[in-house]
Amino acid sequence: MWLRPPARAAREAPPLSRDRIVHEAITLLDEEGADRLTMRRLAERLGTGSTTLYWHVKTKDDVLDLALDAIFAAVEIPGEGSKDWRADITALISGWRAILLEHPWSAALLGRPMLGPNVLARSEFLYATLVEAGVTEPHLTAAAYGLSNYVIGSALMQTTWTAREEQGARQAAQEHFRANRDQYPVLATHGPLAEDSDWDTSFTFGLTWLLDGIQTSAVSAHSADDAANEASTEV
């Protein structure tokens, strides 16, 4: 989607815009999920024909790419000059999580190549902030992936487990652990299905631990570089 040149406008432009298509697609996805999105249903909601829709987007995948990038516009990028890389990354990742939870269909689609301008701007900020914090390769990519995978995985788990149709299965799982406490004593007491989870607190703890590890790695790398430089100077 993002690597193709934009399609040429038709000689007589239809009374439809890409922005309107994306807005309606997001509304449909929020209401019914990705499985219910088809080009035909989207065209019907827009009050037009599929042929007209194809003047603007070639495939359903194009629509999903556009919708995913559009929702990321709401993830605020921290302003310059804060000098607190942990606070900036926490704000970015927390904003990202909020958007994924607001649009429950989105987390499951993030395995797609993400090359839209809104996503790339936020990815650039994440990498740049980690670099400014002293994180270098091979730790840089691992840190960025770790943070991204954490927020996507946690949002996917929360939206799945809190879905209305999953509540019965969740309750049955809790009863299974209680009935088999002798076999699974720790899971029955502390596991994710032992009781209703405080998702926000658990997410914050996990993010803090990730940032602690990233910070420790950056400090260790700096210490190793300083030691190597000192040894080289002495020689």
Secondary structure per residue as TSV (DSSP state, phi and psi in degrees):
chain	resnum	aa	ss	phi	psi
A	1	M	-	360.0	-53.4
A	2	W	T	-79.4	-14.0
A	3	L	T	-97.7	-4.6
A	4	R	S	-93.4	145.3
A	5	P	-	-67.5	151.2
A	6	P	-	-62.7	144.5
A	7	A	-	-66.9	149.5
A	8	R	-	-69.5	141.1
A	9	A	-	-67.5	144.2
A	10	A	-	-67.4	157.4
A	11	R	S	-57.3	-40.1
A	12	E	S	-114.8	101.4
A	13	A	-	-63.0	134.2
A	14	P	-	-72.8	157.4
A	15	P	S	-77.0	58.8
A	16	L	-	-152.2	143.5
A	17	S	-	-124.0	159.2
A	18	R	H	-62.6	-40.0
A	19	D	H	-59.2	-41.4
A	20	R	H	-67.0	-39.4
A	21	I	H	-60.8	-47.0
A	22	V	H	-64.7	-41.7
A	23	H	H	-60.7	-44.9
A	24	E	H	-69.3	-36.1
A	25	A	H	-63.6	-43.1
A	26	I	H	-63.7	-40.2
A	27	T	H	-60.9	-44.9
A	28	L	H	-63.6	-44.7
A	29	L	H	-62.7	-41.5
A	30	D	H	-63.8	-37.5
A	31	E	H	-79.6	-36.8
A	32	E	H	-129.4	-11.6
A	33	G	-	90.9	167.0
A	34	A	G	-67.3	-29.9
A	35	D	G	-64.3	-25.5
A	36	R	G	-91.4	-4.3
A	37	L	-	-82.6	118.1
A	38	T	-	-132.0	158.4
A	39	M	H	-63.0	-35.6
A	40	R	H	-66.9	-45.2
A	41	R	H	-67.6	-36.6
A	42	L	H	-65.1	-42.9
A	43	A	H	-61.4	-40.5
A	44	E	H	-63.0	-41.7
A	45	R	H	-66.0	-29.2
A	46	L	T	-85.9	-5.0
A	47	G	T	70.2	35.4
A	48	T	S	-140.4	-178.2
A	49	G	-	-97.4	160.9
A	50	S	H	-61.0	-34.9
A	51	T	H	-60.9	-43.0
A	52	T	H	-64.1	-39.8
A	53	L	H	-61.7	-38.8
A	54	Y	H	-69.9	-13.5
A	55	W	T	-65.6	-25.0
A	56	H	T	-105.7	-36.1
A	57	V	-	-136.7	137.5
A	58	K	S	-81.8	-36.3
A	59	T	S	-142.6	169.8
A	60	K	H	-60.8	-36.9
A	61	D	H	-60.9	-36.9
A	62	D	H	-60.1	-43.1
A	63	V	H	-62.2	-44.0
A	64	L	H	-64.1	-41.7
A	65	D	H	-58.7	-45.6
A	66	L	H	-66.4	-41.4
A	67	A	H	-65.7	-43.7
A	68	L	H	-61.1	-45.5
A	69	D	H	-66.7	-35.8
A	70	A	H	-63.6	-41.6
A	71	I	H	-69.2	-26.1
A	72	F	H	-71.4	-14.4
A	73	A	T	-62.3	-23.7
A	74	A	T	-82.3	-8.1
A	75	V	S	-80.6	111.0
A	76	E	-	-71.0	133.8
A	77	I	-	-91.1	122.1
A	78	P	-	-55.6	146.6
A	79	G	-	-71.9	163.9
A	80	E	T	-73.9	155.9
A	81	G	T	89.5	7.1
A	82	S	-	-73.5	-30.9
A	83	K	-	62.3	15.4
A	84	D	-	-124.6	90.9
A	85	W	H	-64.7	-34.4
A	86	R	H	-66.3	-42.6
A	87	A	H	-64.6	-39.4
A	88	D	H	-65.5	-44.7
A	89	I	H	-68.1	-38.4
A	90	T	H	-61.0	-42.8
A	91	A	H	-64.4	-43.7
A	92	L	H	-64.2	-49.7
A	93	I	H	-66.8	-37.7
A	94	S	H	-66.5	-39.4
A	95	G	H	-65.8	-37.8
A	96	W	H	-62.6	-45.4
A	97	R	H	-61.0	-43.2
A	98	A	H	-59.6	-39.6
A	99	I	H	-69.1	-40.3
A	100	L	H	-63.4	-37.8
A	101	L	H	-73.9	-31.9
A	102	E	H	-68.8	-30.4
A	103	H	S	-121.5	83.0
A	104	P	T	-58.7	-21.2
A	105	W	T	-74.6	-18.3
A	106	S	S	-74.7	-40.3
A	107	A	G	-59.2	-38.7
A	108	A	G	-70.1	-14.2
A	109	L	G	-100.1	0.3
A	110	L	T	-79.7	7.4
A	111	G	T	-79.8	-6.5
A	112	R	S	-74.5	153.4
A	113	P	-	-58.8	128.1
A	114	M	-	-108.8	92.0
A	115	L	-	-119.2	10.8
A	116	G	S	-70.2	155.9
A	117	P	H	-62.3	-36.4
A	118	N	H	-68.7	-42.6
A	119	V	H	-66.1	-44.1
A	120	L	H	-65.1	-36.7
A	121	A	H	-62.7	-38.9
A	122	R	H	-77.4	-34.5
A	123	S	H	-66.1	-41.0
A	124	E	H	-59.8	-42.8
A	125	F	H	-63.2	-42.6
A	126	L	H	-61.0	-50.2
A	127	Y	H	-63.7	-43.6
A	128	A	H	-62.9	-39.1
A	129	T	H	-67.1	-40.4
A	130	L	H	-64.4	-39.9
A	131	V	H	-62.7	-43.7
A	132	E	H	-63.2	-27.9
A	133	A	T	-78.9	-4.1
A	134	G	T	96.6	12.0
A	135	V	-	-85.1	126.4
A	136	T	-	-123.7	167.4
A	137	E	T	-67.7	146.9
A	138	P	T	-84.5	4.1
A	139	H	H	-77.2	-25.0
A	140	L	H	-61.6	-54.0
A	141	T	H	-63.2	-40.3
A	142	A	H	-62.3	-40.0
A	143	A	H	-66.7	-45.3
A	144	A	H	-64.6	-43.2
A	145	Y	H	-64.3	-42.1
A	146	G	H	-60.0	-44.5
A	147	L	H	-66.9	-43.9
A	148	S	H	-64.2	-47.3
A	149	N	H	-64.6	-34.1
A	150	Y	H	-65.2	-47.6
A	151	V	H	-69.7	-38.2
A	152	I	H	-66.8	-46.9
A	153	G	H	-63.7	-41.7
A	154	S	H	-68.1	-38.9
A	155	A	H	-67.7	-40.9
A	156	L	H	-63.3	-43.1
A	157	M	H	-64.1	-43.7
A	158	Q	H	-67.0	-44.8
A	159	T	H	-66.6	-30.3
A	160	T	H	-75.6	-46.9
A	161	W	H	-73.6	-24.7
A	162	T	T	-97.1	0.2
A	163	A	S	-62.0	143.5
A	164	R	G	-57.7	-40.4
A	165	E	G	-73.2	-11.8
A	166	E	G	-94.9	-6.8
A	167	Q	H	-62.8	-39.1
A	168	G	H	-63.8	-42.6
A	169	A	H	-65.2	-37.7
A	170	R	H	-63.5	-44.8
A	171	Q	H	-63.8	-39.8
A	172	A	H	-64.3	-37.7
A	173	A	H	-66.2	-40.9
A	174	Q	H	-60.4	-43.2
A	175	E	H	-66.1	-34.1
A	176	H	H	-64.1	-44.8
A	177	F	H	-65.1	-40.2
A	178	R	H	-65.2	-39.2
A	179	A	H	-71.1	-21.9
A	180	N	T	-117.8	38.1
A	181	R	T	-59.9	-33.8
A	182	D	T	-63.2	-33.9
A	183	Q	T	-85.6	-32.1
A	184	Y	S	-128.8	62.8
A	185	P	H	-63.5	-39.3
A	186	V	H	-73.8	-44.5
A	187	L	H	-63.2	-36.5
A	188	A	H	-65.7	-29.3
A	189	T	H	-95.9	-39.7
A	190	H	H	-122.1	-7.1
A	191	G	S	-66.4	166.6
A	192	P	T	-62.8	-19.4
A	193	L	T	-102.9	5.0
A	194	A	S	-66.7	-36.8
A	195	E	S	-156.7	172.3
A	196	D	-	-61.8	130.3
A	197	S	-	-86.7	148.4
A	198	D	-	-92.0	90.8
A	199	W	H	-61.8	-41.4
A	200	D	H	-64.4	-45.6
A	201	T	H	-65.3	-44.4
A	202	S	H	-61.0	-41.2
A	203	F	H	-63.8	-44.2
A	204	T	H	-62.4	-43.9
A	205	F	H	-59.6	-47.5
A	206	G	H	-62.1	-42.3
A	207	L	H	-64.7	-40.2
A	208	T	H	-61.0	-43.1
A	209	W	H	-64.4	-40.0
A	210	L	H	-62.0	-45.3
A	211	L	H	-66.7	-35.9
A	212	D	H	-59.2	-45.0
A	213	G	H	-65.2	-41.7
A	214	I	H	-62.8	-42.9
A	215	Q	H	-64.7	-43.4
A	216	T	H	-61.1	-41.9
A	217	S	H	-64.0	-41.9
A	218	A	H	-65.4	-42.3
A	219	V	H	-64.3	-43.3
A	220	S	H	-62.0	-41.0
A	221	A	H	-64.2	-42.1
A	222	H	H	-63.4	-42.4
A	223	S	H	-62.7	-41.2
A	224	A	H	-64.8	-41.5
A	225	D	H	-64.0	-43.2
A	226	D	H	-62.0	-42.4
A	227	A	H	-63.5	-40.1
A	228	A	H	-67.1	-39.9
A	229	N	H	-65.2	-41.1
A	230	E	H	-63.6	-42.4
A	231	A	H	-64.1	-39.3
A	232	S	H	-66.1	-38.2
A	233	T	H	-66.2	-40.7
A	234	E	H	-64.5	-37.6
A	235	V	-	-68.2	360.0
